[in-house]
Amino acid sequence: MVSQSVANQRFNLLLLGVFALTALIVALMGVYAVGSYLISQRTKEVGIRIVLGAQPVDLVRMLTGESLKMILAGAVAGALGSFALTRLLRALFFGVSPADQMTFVVALALVVAAALAASYVRARRAARVDPLAALREQ
Protein backbone atom coordinates (compact mmCIF):
# COMPACT_ATOMS: atom_id res chain seq x y z
CA MET A 1 0.00 0.00 0.00
CA VAL A 2 2.86 2.35 0.86
CA SER A 3 4.63 1.40 -2.34
CA GLN A 4 1.55 2.26 -4.38
CA SER A 5 1.12 5.59 -2.62
CA VAL A 6 4.60 6.77 -3.63
CA ALA A 7 4.67 5.11 -7.06
CA ASN A 8 4.01 8.38 -8.92
CA GLN A 9 6.70 10.22 -6.99
CA ARG A 10 9.15 7.34 -7.50
CA PHE A 11 8.48 7.39 -11.25
CA ASN A 12 8.93 11.16 -11.38
CA LEU A 13 12.25 10.91 -9.56
CA LEU A 14 13.42 8.08 -11.80
CA LEU A 15 12.53 10.13 -14.84
CA LEU A 16 14.26 13.18 -13.37
CA GLY A 17 17.36 11.08 -12.67
CA VAL A 18 17.48 9.75 -16.23
CA PHE A 19 17.14 13.26 -17.63
CA ALA A 20 19.80 14.54 -15.22
CA LEU A 21 22.22 11.82 -16.30
CA THR A 22 21.50 12.57 -19.95
CA ALA A 23 22.05 16.27 -19.32
CA LEU A 24 25.34 15.54 -17.58
CA ILE A 25 26.56 13.44 -20.52
CA VAL A 26 25.55 16.12 -23.02
CA ALA A 27 27.22 18.78 -20.88
CA LEU A 28 30.43 16.74 -20.72
CA MET A 29 30.45 16.34 -24.50
CA GLY A 30 29.77 20.05 -24.98
CA VAL A 31 32.49 21.11 -22.58
CA TYR A 32 34.95 18.79 -24.29
CA ALA A 33 34.02 20.16 -27.72
CA VAL A 34 34.22 23.82 -26.69
CA GLY A 35 37.56 23.32 -24.95
CA SER A 36 38.98 21.58 -27.97
CA TYR A 37 37.63 24.27 -30.30
CA LEU A 38 39.09 27.14 -28.26
CA ILE A 39 42.57 25.66 -28.37
CA SER A 40 42.29 24.79 -32.06
CA GLN A 41 41.66 28.50 -32.74
CA ARG A 42 45.19 29.21 -31.48
CA THR A 43 46.97 26.86 -33.88
CA LYS A 44 48.58 29.75 -35.77
CA GLU A 45 49.87 31.30 -32.54
CA VAL A 46 51.29 27.94 -31.47
CA GLY A 47 53.04 27.61 -34.83
CA ILE A 48 54.67 31.00 -34.36
CA ARG A 49 55.76 30.11 -30.84
CA ILE A 50 57.31 26.86 -32.10
CA VAL A 51 59.20 28.75 -34.81
CA LEU A 52 60.49 31.15 -32.16
CA GLY A 53 61.78 28.22 -30.08
CA ALA A 54 59.06 27.37 -27.57
CA GLN A 55 59.33 23.88 -26.11
CA PRO A 56 56.29 21.59 -26.51
CA VAL A 57 56.00 21.03 -22.75
CA ASP A 58 55.87 24.80 -22.20
CA LEU A 59 53.18 25.17 -24.84
CA VAL A 60 51.08 22.41 -23.28
CA ARG A 61 51.48 24.00 -19.85
CA MET A 62 50.55 27.46 -21.18
CA LEU A 63 47.49 26.31 -23.12
CA THR A 64 46.23 24.04 -20.35
CA GLY A 65 46.83 26.70 -17.69
CA GLU A 66 44.89 29.32 -19.62
CA SER A 67 42.08 26.85 -20.18
CA LEU A 68 42.06 26.01 -16.48
CA LYS A 69 41.29 29.63 -15.59
CA MET A 70 38.22 29.63 -17.83
CA ILE A 71 37.21 26.17 -16.61
CA LEU A 72 37.32 27.21 -12.97
CA ALA A 73 35.38 30.42 -13.65
CA GLY A 74 32.70 28.42 -15.45
CA ALA A 75 32.64 25.78 -12.71
CA VAL A 76 32.11 28.38 -10.00
CA ALA A 77 29.34 30.09 -11.98
CA GLY A 78 27.69 26.75 -12.75
CA ALA A 79 27.90 25.57 -9.14
CA LEU A 80 26.33 28.79 -7.87
CA GLY A 81 23.57 28.59 -10.47
CA SER A 82 22.79 24.96 -9.77
CA PHE A 83 22.84 25.55 -6.02
CA ALA A 84 20.28 28.34 -6.48
CA LEU A 85 18.07 26.22 -8.76
CA THR A 86 17.91 23.27 -6.35
CA ARG A 87 15.62 25.35 -4.17
CA LEU A 88 12.95 25.01 -6.87
CA LEU A 89 13.09 21.22 -6.66
CA ARG A 90 12.90 20.99 -2.87
CA ALA A 91 9.55 19.20 -2.94
CA LEU A 92 10.98 16.28 -4.93
CA PHE A 93 13.79 15.45 -2.51
CA PHE A 94 13.20 12.70 0.05
CA GLY A 95 15.95 11.96 2.54
CA VAL A 96 18.43 14.10 0.62
CA SER A 97 19.02 17.78 1.15
CA PRO A 98 18.58 20.00 -1.90
CA ALA A 99 22.21 21.04 -1.59
CA ASP A 100 23.66 17.52 -1.39
CA GLN A 101 27.40 18.13 -1.32
CA MET A 102 28.36 14.76 -2.79
CA THR A 103 26.17 15.27 -5.85
CA PHE A 104 27.57 18.74 -6.45
CA VAL A 105 31.16 17.60 -5.99
CA VAL A 106 30.82 14.59 -8.30
CA ALA A 107 29.05 16.52 -11.07
CA LEU A 108 31.45 19.44 -10.81
CA ALA A 109 34.47 17.13 -10.79
CA LEU A 110 33.22 15.32 -13.91
CA VAL A 111 32.69 18.53 -15.83
CA VAL A 112 36.05 20.00 -14.76
CA ALA A 113 37.83 16.73 -15.60
CA ALA A 114 36.22 16.61 -19.06
CA ALA A 115 37.22 20.21 -19.72
CA LEU A 116 40.79 19.61 -18.55
CA ALA A 117 41.05 16.46 -20.63
CA ALA A 118 39.84 18.35 -23.69
CA SER A 119 42.30 21.16 -23.20
CA TYR A 120 45.21 18.82 -22.44
CA VAL A 121 44.60 16.54 -25.43
CA ARG A 122 44.19 19.45 -27.81
CA ALA A 123 47.18 21.30 -26.30
CA ARG A 124 49.40 18.25 -26.83
CA ARG A 125 48.17 17.96 -30.40
CA ALA A 126 48.76 21.69 -30.98
CA ALA A 127 52.28 21.48 -29.52
CA ARG A 128 53.18 18.81 -32.11
CA VAL A 129 51.83 20.73 -35.07
CA ASP A 130 54.08 21.45 -38.02
CA PRO A 131 54.86 25.18 -37.81
CA LEU A 132 54.66 25.71 -41.57
CA ALA A 133 51.27 24.01 -41.79
CA ALA A 134 50.02 26.06 -38.83
CA LEU A 135 51.16 29.31 -40.41
CA ARG A 136 49.53 28.45 -43.75
CA GLU A 137 46.23 27.60 -42.04
CA GLN A 138 43.62 30.34 -42.23
C-alpha positions in Angstrom: 0.0 0.0 0.0 2.9 2.4 0.9 4.6 1.4 -2.3 1.5 2.3 -4.4 1.1 5.6 -2.6 4.6 6.8 -3.6 4.7 5.1 -7.1 4.0 8.4 -8.9 6.7 10.2 -7.0 9.1 7.3 -7.5 8.5 7.4 -11.2 8.9 11.2 -11.4 12.3 10.9 -9.6 13.4 8.1 -11.8 12.5 10.1 -14.8 14.3 13.2 -13.4 17.4 11.1 -12.7 17.5 9.7 -16.2 17.1 13.3 -17.6 19.8 14.5 -15.2 22.2 11.8 -16.3 21.5 12.6 -20.0 22.0 16.3 -19.3 25.3 15.5 -17.6 26.6 13.4 -20.5 25.5 16.1 -23.0 27.2 18.8 -20.9 30.4 16.7 -20.7 30.5 16.3 -24.5 29.8 20.0 -25.0 32.5 21.1 -22.6 34.9 18.8 -24.3 34.0 20.2 -27.7 34.2 23.8 -26.7 37.6 23.3 -24.9 39.0 21.6 -28.0 37.6 24.3 -30.3 39.1 27.1 -28.3 42.6 25.7 -28.4 42.3 24.8 -32.1 41.7 28.5 -32.7 45.2 29.2 -31.5 47.0 26.9 -33.9 48.6 29.8 -35.8 49.9 31.3 -32.5 51.3 27.9 -31.5 53.0 27.6 -34.8 54.7 31.0 -34.4 55.8 30.1 -30.8 57.3 26.9 -32.1 59.2 28.8 -34.8 60.5 31.2 -32.2 61.8 28.2 -30.1 59.1 27.4 -27.6 59.3 23.9 -26.1 56.3 21.6 -26.5 56.0 21.0 -22.7 55.9 24.8 -22.2 53.2 25.2 -24.8 51.1 22.4 -23.3 51.5 24.0 -19.8 50.6 27.5 -21.2 47.5 26.3 -23.1 46.2 24.0 -20.4 46.8 26.7 -17.7 44.9 29.3 -19.6 42.1 26.8 -20.2 42.1 26.0 -16.5 41.3 29.6 -15.6 38.2 29.6 -17.8 37.2 26.2 -16.6 37.3 27.2 -13.0 35.4 30.4 -13.6 32.7 28.4 -15.4 32.6 25.8 -12.7 32.1 28.4 -10.0 29.3 30.1 -12.0 27.7 26.7 -12.7 27.9 25.6 -9.1 26.3 28.8 -7.9 23.6 28.6 -10.5 22.8 25.0 -9.8 22.8 25.6 -6.0 20.3 28.3 -6.5 18.1 26.2 -8.8 17.9 23.3 -6.4 15.6 25.4 -4.2 13.0 25.0 -6.9 13.1 21.2 -6.7 12.9 21.0 -2.9 9.5 19.2 -2.9 11.0 16.3 -4.9 13.8 15.5 -2.5 13.2 12.7 0.1 16.0 12.0 2.5 18.4 14.1 0.6 19.0 17.8 1.1 18.6 20.0 -1.9 22.2 21.0 -1.6 23.7 17.5 -1.4 27.4 18.1 -1.3 28.4 14.8 -2.8 26.2 15.3 -5.8 27.6 18.7 -6.4 31.2 17.6 -6.0 30.8 14.6 -8.3 29.0 16.5 -11.1 31.5 19.4 -10.8 34.5 17.1 -10.8 33.2 15.3 -13.9 32.7 18.5 -15.8 36.1 20.0 -14.8 37.8 16.7 -15.6 36.2 16.6 -19.1 37.2 20.2 -19.7 40.8 19.6 -18.5 41.0 16.5 -20.6 39.8 18.3 -23.7 42.3 21.2 -23.2 45.2 18.8 -22.4 44.6 16.5 -25.4 44.2 19.4 -27.8 47.2 21.3 -26.3 49.4 18.3 -26.8 48.2 18.0 -30.4 48.8 21.7 -31.0 52.3 21.5 -29.5 53.2 18.8 -32.1 51.8 20.7 -35.1 54.1 21.4 -38.0 54.9 25.2 -37.8 54.7 25.7 -41.6 51.3 24.0 -41.8 50.0 26.1 -38.8 51.2 29.3 -40.4 49.5 28.4 -43.8 46.2 27.6 -42.0 43.6 30.3 -42.2 
